[in-house]
Amino acid sequence: MNLKGNLNLTMKQMNKKAEIFNSPLIEKLMAERDLKQTAKVKKRMMLAAKIGDGIKTKGWKKKDLAEALNKQPSEITKWLSGTHNFTSDTLWDIEDVLDIELISLTDKKQEQVTNYYLTVSQKPEKQSSDSIIINNLDKLIPTFSLNYEA
């Protein structure tokens, strides 16, 4: 078979749709997996992907990152596989040379929401000493803010 024939055969194989494969062994392994460990693996993969994105953003290759961190290229390959368990120092070094954030040590600011409920009723005939009558709604929120205690 000539080169063109081999190329056509390869293209046919590549265009073949993925087939669903089930086996008792795969089903057993999936049932026995540790969900906490699975979550850790997922986070390691996301970390590896973020480092890979940082390398691409800088226009670097794995070799460039290895040189910047005084590491072997094989170690960078291991990092990008998503199986490496990093030390915090290594992650901070990677952040520094790639100018990305991998670890966030600050808490995300949570927005405080305060709900006010207003009931509208008939205007009282007499104003008591503890009631406030406001005809302009723009003055309503500042009035509540002054009288509100958390």
BASEMAR-590928 format. One record per atom (N, C-alpha, C, O): z, x, y. Coordinates in steps of 0.05 Angstrom, whole numbers, padded with zeros to 5 digits, always signed. Atoms other than C-alpha are relative to their C-alpha. Last residue first. Example, Ala and Ser with C-alpha at 12.3 -4.5 7.8 and 13.67 -1.06 7.14 Angstrom:
BEGIN
-00001-00016-00024 +00143+00273-00021 +00014-00015+00022 +00018-00005+00044 +00000+00018-00024 +00156+00246-00090 +00000+00018+00024 +00013+00039+00024 
END
This chain:
BEGIN
+00008-00005+00028 +01263-00548+00907 +00025+00002-00017 +00022+00006-00042 -00015-00023+00010 +01285-00581+00972 -00007+00003-00029 -00006-00016-00045 +00001-00005+00028 +01238-00627+01010 +00016+00025-00008 +00013+00046+00005 -00022+00013+00013 +01256-00652+01079 +00002+00005-00030 +00020-00005-00044 -00024-00007-00013 +01213-00604+01119 +00024-00012-00015 +00046+00000-00014 -00006-00029+00004 +01156-00608+01070 +00026+00008+00012 +00041+00023+00001 -00010-00003+00027 +01158-00685+01070 +00008+00029-00005 +00029+00034-00018 -00026+00013+00001 +01151-00686+01145 +00013+00002-00027 +00036+00008-00029 -00020-00017-00012 +01095-00635+01143 +00028-00012+00000 +00048+00002-00002 -00006-00023+00017 +01059-00679+01093 +00020+00019+00013 +00039+00027+00000 -00015+00007+00024 +01064-00744+01133 +00008+00024-00017 +00032+00027-00023 -00028-00010-00004 +01043-00720+01202 +00017-00004-00025 +00040+00005-00027 +00001-00029-00003 +00969-00726+01185 +00027+00012+00003 +00032+00035-00003 -00003-00013+00026 +00983-00797+01160 -00001+00030+00001 +00009+00043-00017 +00022-00019+00002 +00996-00822+01232 +00003+00015-00027 +00023+00029-00030 +00025+00015-00002 +01039-00885+01233 -00024+00018-00004 -00046+00009-00012 +00022-00017-00010 +01101-00851+01208 -00025-00016+00000 -00034-00027-00021 +00025+00015-00002 +01165-00891+01201 -00021+00018+00013 -00018+00028+00035 +00018-00012-00019 +01225-00851+01177 -00026-00017+00000 -00036-00023-00022 +00029+00005+00005 +01284-00883+01143 -00016+00012+00023 -00008+00015+00046 +00011-00019+00019 +01355-00854+01141 -00030-00005-00006 -00041+00009-00022 -00004-00028-00008 +01382-00886+01205 -00013+00020-00019 -00020+00042-00011 -00026-00010+00006 +01353-00955+01189 +00001+00030+00008 -00019+00042+00013 +00000-00027+00011 +01292-00982+01225 +00029+00009-00005 +00045+00009+00013 -00019-00018-00013 +01293-01057+01233 -00002+00027-00013 -00004+00030-00037 -00005+00011-00026 +01237-01105+01217 +00018+00017+00016 +00015+00020+00041 -00027+00013-00003 +01213-01061+01162 +00004-00011+00028 -00006-00001+00048 -00015-00013-00021 +01137-01050+01158 +00027-00014+00002 +00029-00039+00005 +00000+00013-00026 +01112-01079+01092 +00018+00015+00020 +00038+00026+00012 -00011+00028+00000 +01103-01032+01035 -00002-00011+00028 -00012+00002+00047 +00005+00013-00026 +01066-00968+01019 +00010-00029-00003 +00003-00043-00021 +00002+00029+00004 +01093-00926+00963 -00002-00012+00027 +00014-00007+00045 -00004+00016-00024 +01079-00853+00966 -00003-00029-00007 -00023-00037-00019 +00008+00028+00006 +01083-00805+00908 +00009-00016+00024 +00032-00014+00033 -00015+00019-00016 +01083-00731+00924 -00010-00028-00007 -00034-00033-00009 +00012+00026-00003 +01061-00681+00872 +00019-00018+00017 +00043-00018+00013 -00021+00019-00007 +01078-00608+00879 -00014-00027+00004 -00032-00029+00020 +00011+00026-00008 +01033-00558+00844 +00024-00019+00005 +00041-00022-00012 -00020+00020+00001 +01052-00485+00839 -00011-00026+00011 -00023-00026+00033 +00001+00018-00023 +00995-00440+00822 +00021-00021-00003 +00022-00035-00024 +00003+00028+00007 +01012-00387+00772 +00001-00017+00025 +00019-00013+00042 -00014+00018-00018 +01000-00316+00791 -00006-00028-00007 -00029-00037-00009 +00019+00016-00015 +00977-00276+00731 +00016-00020+00017 +00034-00034+00007 +00002+00028+00009 +01031-00229+00711 -00020-00014+00017 -00023-00009+00041 -00011+00019-00020 +01017-00156+00726 -00004-00028-00011 -00024-00035-00024 -00029+00000+00001 +01010-00105+00671 +00012-00020+00019 +00037-00023+00019 -00011+00011-00024 +00936-00116+00657 +00030-00002-00003 +00040-00016-00021 -00028+00010+00004 +00907-00070+00605 +00009-00010+00027 +00007+00003+00048 -00003+00008+00028 +00832-00056+00598 +00027-00013-00005 +00030-00030-00022 -00028+00008+00007 +00813-00051+00671 +00000-00010-00028 -00013-00029-00035 -00002+00028+00010 +00749-00012+00687 +00030-00006-00005 +00046+00013-00007 -00005+00017-00024 +00733+00052+00726 +00000-00030-00008 -00013-00046+00006 +00021+00020-00001 +00702+00085+00664 +00003-00019+00025 -00014-00035+00030 +00026-00012-00001 +00741+00150+00672 -00023-00021+00002 -00044-00015+00013 +00003-00019-00022 +00807+00118+00692 -00029+00010+00002 -00041+00010+00023 +00002+00016-00025 +00804+00058+00646 -00007+00018+00023 -00024+00012+00040 +00026+00013+00001 +00790+00105+00587 -00004-00016+00025 -00026-00016+00037 +00020-00021-00005 +00850+00148+00606 -00028-00012+00000 -00044-00005+00018 -00001-00006-00029 +00894+00086+00612 -00021+00022+00007 -00033+00021+00029 +00012+00022-00015 +00871+00063+00543 +00000+00005+00030 -00020-00001+00043 +00029-00002+00004 +00887+00132+00514 -00015-00022+00015 -00035-00017+00028 +00010-00023-00015 +00956+00131+00544 -00030+00003-00002 -00044+00008+00018 +00003+00008-00028 +00969+00061+00517 -00011+00022+00017 -00027+00018+00036 -00025-00004-00014 +00955+00085+00447 -00004-00009+00029 -00027-00010+00038 -00003-00018-00023 +00895+00054+00413 +00029+00004+00008 +00046-00014+00004 -00025+00009-00012 +00891+00023+00343 +00007+00020+00023 +00017+00041+00017 -00019-00020-00009 +00818+00034+00323 +00024-00013+00014 +00022-00032+00029 -00021-00003+00020 +00781-00018+00283 +00022+00019+00009 +00042+00022-00005 -00019+00022-00001 +00735-00045+00336 +00022+00002-00020 +00038-00017-00023 +00003+00016+00024 +00676-00001+00318 +00019-00024+00000 +00015-00043-00015 +00019+00022-00004 +00672+00024+00389 -00005-00017-00024 -00018-00038-00023 -00011+00018-00020 +00735+00066+00381 -00018-00025+00003 -00008-00047+00005 -00021+00015+00013 +00707+00097+00317 +00013-00020+00019 +00018-00043+00011 +00013+00018+00019 +00643+00116+00353 +00021-00017-00015 +00017-00041-00018 +00010+00022-00017 +00684+00146+00409 -00013-00021-00018 -00010-00045-00013 -00024+00016-00006 +00721+00188+00356 -00008-00024+00018 +00003-00045+00015 -00007+00016+00023 +00654+00212+00328 +00025-00018+00005 +00027-00040-00006 +00016+00025+00000 +00633+00235+00397 +00007-00019-00024 +00005-00043-00021 +00025-00003+00016 +00691+00285+00396 -00015-00027+00001 -00003-00048+00002 -00001+00010+00028 +00741+00280+00452 -00026+00006-00014 -00045+00013-00002 -00005-00023+00018 +00752+00316+00518 +00005-00009-00029 +00024+00000-00042 -00027+00002+00011 +00757+00250+00556 +00008+00023-00018 +00030+00023-00030 -00018+00006-00021 +00697+00261+00601 +00029-00001-00009 +00047+00005+00006 -00003-00024-00017 +00659+00296+00545 +00021-00005+00022 +00037+00012+00028 -00014-00020+00016 +00671+00238+00496 +00005+00025+00017 +00027+00036+00016 -00028+00008+00000 +00650+00188+00550 +00017+00020-00016 +00039+00027-00007 -00010-00004-00027 +00585+00226+00561 +00030-00008+00002 +00046+00006+00014 -00005-00028-00004 +00572+00230+00486 +00012+00006+00027 +00029+00023+00030 -00026-00007+00013 +00580+00156+00478 +00007+00029+00005 +00031+00036+00009 +00002+00002+00029 +00523+00147+00527 +00028+00007-00010 +00045+00016+00004 -00007-00022+00017 +00530+00134+00602 -00008-00006-00029 -00016-00028-00036 +00025-00013+00007 +00496+00089+00652 +00005+00024-00019 -00012+00042-00021 +00002-00026-00013 +00563+00073+00683 -00026+00014-00006 -00032+00035+00006 +00000+00004-00029 +00553+00000+00665 -00002+00026+00015 -00015+00028+00036 +00027+00008-00009 +00533+00019+00594 -00001-00003+00030 -00020+00005+00043 +00018-00023+00004 +00598+00057+00582 -00028-00006+00010 -00040+00010+00025 -00006-00020-00021 +00639+00001+00612 -00017+00025-00002 -00025+00036+00019 +00012+00010-00025 +00604-00050+00567 +00005+00020+00023 -00013+00024+00040 +00028-00003+00003 +00622-00008+00506 -00015-00009+00025 -00034+00004+00035 +00004-00029-00004 +00694-00005+00530 -00030+00006-00002 -00041+00021+00015 -00005-00005-00028 +00694-00081+00537 -00004+00030+00007 -00015+00037+00028 +00023+00010-00014 +00663-00089+00468 +00002+00006+00030 -00017+00013+00044 +00022-00018+00006 +00716-00044+00437 -00025-00009+00016 -00039+00008+00027 -00006-00024-00015 +00770-00086+00471 -00022+00021-00004 -00031+00033+00016 +00005+00006-00028 +00738-00150+00446 +00005+00025+00017 -00010+00030+00036 +00030+00001-00003 +00735-00121+00375 -00007-00006+00029 -00026+00006+00040 +00011-00028+00002 +00808-00100+00379 -00030+00000+00004 -00041+00018+00018 -00006-00013-00025 +00826-00171+00403 -00010+00029+00000 -00019+00039+00021 +00017+00012-00021 +00789-00202+00344 +00005+00013+00027 -00014+00020+00042 +00026-00012+00004 +00824-00154+00296 -00019-00011+00021 -00035+00004+00032 -00001-00028-00009 +00891-00175+00324 -00027+00014-00002 -00036+00028+00016 -00001+00001-00030 +00874-00249+00317 +00001+00029+00011 -00012+00034+00031 +00027+00007-00009 +00854-00237+00244 -00002-00001+00030 -00021+00008+00042 +00016-00025+00002 +00920-00201+00232 -00029-00006+00009 -00041+00012+00022 -00009-00019-00021 +00957-00261+00259 -00016+00025-00001 -00024+00036+00020 +00011+00009-00026 +00915-00309+00217 +00009+00018+00023 -00006+00022+00042 -00024+00003-00017 +00929-00270+00152 -00011-00007+00028 -00025+00009+00040 -00001-00017-00024 +00870-00280+00105 +00025-00007+00017 +00034-00030+00018 -00023-00018+00001 +00885-00311+00037 +00003+00016+00026 +00022+00031+00029 -00025+00016+00002 +00839-00372+00044 +00025+00018+00002 +00046+00009+00012 -00003+00014-00026 +00781-00329+00069 +00026-00016+00000 +00039-00018+00020 -00007-00019-00021 +00789-00282+00010 +00005-00013+00026 +00024-00007+00041 -00028-00009+00005 +00790-00340-00040 +00009+00020+00021 +00032+00017+00031 -00018+00022-00007 +00728-00371-00009 +00029+00007-00004 +00046+00000+00012 -00001+00001-00029 +00692-00304-00011 +00019-00022+00009 +00035-00018+00027 -00014-00023-00010 +00710-00295-00085 +00003-00001+00031 +00024+00004+00041 -00029+00004+00003 +00690-00366-00103 +00016+00023+00011 +00038+00019+00021 -00009-00009+00026 +00621-00354-00075 +00030-00005-00001 +00044-00006+00019 -00028+00007+00006 +00581-00384-00019 +00006+00012-00028 -00010+00013-00046 -00009-00010+00026 +00518-00357+00012 +00029-00007-00004 +00046+00000+00013 -00029+00004+00004 +00482-00393+00068 +00007+00009-00028 -00005+00000-00047 -00008+00021+00019 +00413-00363+00078 +00030-00002-00002 +00044+00018+00001 -00024-00007+00015 +00392-00325+00139 +00006-00024-00018 +00005-00047-00010 -00025+00011-00010 +00321-00342+00160 +00023+00008-00018 +00020+00011-00042 -00012+00018+00019 +00264-00296+00140 +00027-00009+00011 +00043+00007+00020 +00002+00027-00010 +00232-00265+00201 +00012-00021-00018 +00014-00044-00011 -00017+00004-00024 +00258-00196+00185 -00001-00029+00010 +00019-00039+00021 -00028-00001+00008 +00229-00198+00114 +00019-00006+00023 +00039-00020+00021 -00005+00025+00015 +00162-00220+00139 +00029-00001-00008 +00042-00022-00006 -00001+00021-00020 +00163-00164+00191 +00006-00027-00014 +00021-00043-00003 -00025-00003-00014 +00179-00113+00137 +00004-00023+00020 +00026-00034+00023 -00021+00008+00019 +00122-00137+00093 +00027+00001+00014 +00043-00017+00010 +00001+00029+00003 +00074-00133+00152 +00022-00010-00018 +00034-00031-00013 -00009+00012-00024 +00096-00062+00167 +00001-00030-00001 +00020-00043+00008 -00029-00003+00000 +00089-00041+00095 +00012-00012+00025 +00033-00025+00024 -00010+00018+00020 +00017-00069+00093 +00031+00001+00000 +00044-00020-00003 +00002+00027-00011 +00001-00033+00158 +00011-00021-00019 +00025-00040-00011 -00021+00004-00020 +00027+00032+00130 +00000-00028+00012 +00021-00039+00017 +00002-00017-00024 -00017+00027+00068 +00022-00006+00020 +00039-00024+00015 +00000+00017-00024 +00000+00000+00000 +00000+00018+00025 +00014+00038+00026 
END
